[in-house]
Amino acid sequence: MQIIFVQVKCDLGRSYQVAQALVDVEGVSEVYSISGPYDLLAKCYISDGEDAGHFVNLRLQTLDGIRDTQTIIAFNAFS
């Protein structure tokens, strides 16, 4: 299982609607509102064989209200 974090920039006034739409996408486990140049941070789990680029392009960037994304690929989790 791969973990990616996707920062999402939303159309003005659409952050809450976009957050709810992201939560409904299979593979998205958590969505946070954040400060800075992006509005939301989505934690996503994708299968080892799945292409992270296709996941972001086809399942996230196509959602209404998303203006821009930046993807961060996680290598290791430290507890």
Stockholm file with secondary structure:
# STOCKHOLM 1.0

chainA/1-79         MQIIFVQVKCDLGRSYQVAQALVDVEGVSEVYSISGPYDLLAKCYISDGEDAGHFVNLRLQTLDGIRDTQTIIAFNAFS
#=GR chainA/1-79 SS CEEEEEEEEECTTCHHHHHHHHHTSTTEEEEEECCSSCSEEEEEEECTTSCHHHIIIIIITTSTTEEEEEEEECCCCCC
#=GC SS_cons        CEEEEEEEEECTTCHHHHHHHHHTSTTEEEEEECCSSCSEEEEEEECTTSCHHHIIIIIITTSTTEEEEEEEECCCCCC
//
